[in-house]
Amino acid sequence: MNKLHVTSYCATSLFAALLCTSVSAQPVQNWTPAMYLQYGTAEHGSDAATLGVTIPWKNWNYALGPGVVTGYWDVWGSRWSGDYQGSSRSNWVVGAKPTFRWRAAQGQSPWFLEAGIGVSYATNRRYVTDHKDFSTRFNFGSHIGVGYLFGEQQKNEISLRLEHYSNAGIKEPNPGENFLQLRFARHF
């Protein structure tokens, strides 16, 4: 079973759990900034370790169906590495991404779905591995994810994300890279 099938299965299972879960957690009174650690893996042994911060859009929300959509800025730095000509090659990548988050039960559910699209830039060199050769240091990043808030006042969160990076066809080759990522965040 390939990583895309595993990701699809996990996302579907977590979404089904979201729909079937009764809400008993305390609501977050004021969504606050968070710091996070994230680790992801891609095909052919590439990986990404990320440190980032989320900055909520304080005065913006939108009622959608039985839930509420909120938004935040995701600002991060990451180390991508993969096999290249018999050794490991690393790239440092920075990025920013506006992200939308939907929570059921008028925004009170501890479960959430989210999606975002933004930009990234490889600071030291293009991303090149034995299997991928990006033609640009500038790329777009998009993701979909599912997560859960927990702990005292729901200040902790864990999420599973499928993230795609490519230059959107600005220059060839444009092989793109897909990371399956696990994130832990702590609101402060």
Sequence and secondary structure as in RCSB ss.txt:
>XXXX:A:sequence
MNKLHVTSYCATSLFAALLCTSVSAQPVQNWTPAMYLQYGTAEHGSDAATLGVTIPWKNWNYALGPGVVTGYWDV
WGSRWSGDYQGSSRSNWVVGAKPTFRWRAAQGQSPWFLEAGIGVSYATNRRYVTDHKDFSTRFNFGSHIGVGYLF
GEQQKNEISLRLEHYSNAGIKEPNPGENFLQLRFARHF
>XXXX:A:secstr
  HHHHHHHHHHHHHHHHHH    S   SS   EEEEEEEE GGG EEEEEEEEEEEEEEEEEETTEEEEEEEEE
EEEEEEEEETTEEEEEEEEEEEEEEEEEHHHHT SEEEEEEEEEEEESSS  B SS B S SEEEEEEEEEEEEE
SGGG EEEEEEEEEEE TTSSS    EEEEEEEEEEE 
